[in-house]
């Protein structure tokens, strides 16, 4: 019996070593991996392994998914993490070092139980965001965004079914803890499906790489300076609303965090993973000469019956500057029959020809979004790396008007410190100019020099 367990463990570590070797070789390009497996008793179609270092395009990924789902269960669990890179496995997976304290024990157990897991080490940039759409096309059913805590109460009446479970990511010292919590979520979801005797196909991937290391061999064309979402290297495309005349509204953000109170507990949701995907609904959006409204409709997200995020923008002419300006008049959150509104016209504005960008847009600390009702139970918002444009859209974001003022606190500190140093230097030079040299000297061979006290 001990020999059988040792053999199983050896096979498991061999599988993971092979997986992470693929990931480690391709990590220099900063791409996102994809891991796919099935429940016990089921198997994926026999596929050729991906070549080492090969970046999988959308067409190639679609071919792999279509072939794999030919024999696999059509109840698909898509674990979509905000960010995922090769280093998250090689550094924190316990492959070559501390295996007992690795961040993915549940994932290892799932791969061990699966008969033929599929590993795609490197998805090309922009492809991870298309995974829900590719699965929807392959299965013929729309994705259902669900909360892991509510999965046990949901009844799967349709086959096929596509369940999308969003997973967060945090850099820094909390990375190991967050990845371990995500691994626990994967384990709980898999156990729920086993308990309900539902065969499944699971996929674990990320929307963008958590770490990108540029390689000069894959950079083509001339090097360009730093710009905001004007480069072709954008990881995920912005939300774009088109009218009869073409695109008229653009929105992009790294996170769209919303915190609401449900009963006696607070729920914090990051809507970004459910926003920058092709299936997000923009029903109710509109744009005209002087007003633009962007409506983001979320279905079955975080166990909400209905959830809508609305951005209302207007274009006004100000005689003082003799130009038109875009103002984000209001951001409205509708959830389960409740409405929360935030005024952004005081801090979120830009010339009408430009887009607006801000690293942090919040309704709490240094608020740019001012809540209409200031109470302890009122929802809060926190957007990071936020950029929006509601007028004069040509397909890409125009030049960004940033929310940071010209004289930031750091610049003021530097100017004041330099002024103090200049004052000290000026005072020292002034004291040096006031020094008086002696005009009388005592001769040691002559009589003593007598200096009257009156002098």
C-alpha angles and dihedrals in degrees: 000000000000090000091054092050091048090050092051092049091048091052091048094052090045090054093048093044089054091047095050093042088060090048095047093052093053097040094097089076095053096232132158121251126218125210121191130184141155136226121270114289093028132088140195121241115272107268134175111254117251116261116256110266094009114142109219115228124209092258093050092047091050090053091050094048094046092050094044093050092051090086102014126092113276094224097097125193110200112193101197113189122194092235132005131170139168092260091062087067102033096045102032103024095081093235101137102014135019100014096172094058097043119137096235111054094134092048090051090052091050093051090047092054093045116091099213116011118188120225122192105182100194133028116191118248114284094016097098090062089057095054095094091050092047091050091047089054093046095046099034093227132101119248120263112213107210142173115241091227092059097043093092091059095048120096117215104216097163133065118226101044131172115204117187117199114190117217125194129227131205127188126215127032093344096059096095092048094048093047090048090051090049089051089053090052090052090050093049093049091049091048090050091054091048092050090053091046092236116150112224147180115222129202125188119193142126138243095233139356117278090212127029123192111185118224118204092218093065097044112097128186129021121322114255133201126255114291138161114258093320094110126091088234094081108140098209125019119243124250107268126192117199129198128187091286097049136266115354107161131044128184132178135166139158092223133009101194119184125181119197135169117242111185108310097339135072120233120204116199132183105208095183096092089054095043107055096055128098093247097063110117120234095183110151095029119132141166135197139163096290106015138048129186123190115192120190112196118197121194122204094347118157089349094296117144090214131003125176131175115196129191115196117194132179135190117225135178116229115196093204092065094026092224143091120265132197115226127189095222099181145358113203129193119199117187129164094336095316126111130205120182130194128193114224103167094100096059109013109071139116140170110290091244092055137063124238121241132180132167092218129021111180141165094209118042114038088348120216087172107059113200115230091221116040106204135133092250096048116117120254133211133208121182121181127200088004121183129171138169125184104173139043093019114173099176101284132053114278123227107311123240102209124215092226112103121236092247104050122186089260092054091048091050090051093048094047092046091049091049091052091050091049091051091050091048092048092050091049093050090048091053091049091054090054094059113114121207123220116264095189126058129188118242109219091208096048134061118298116276112248117205115191114231090233093069 
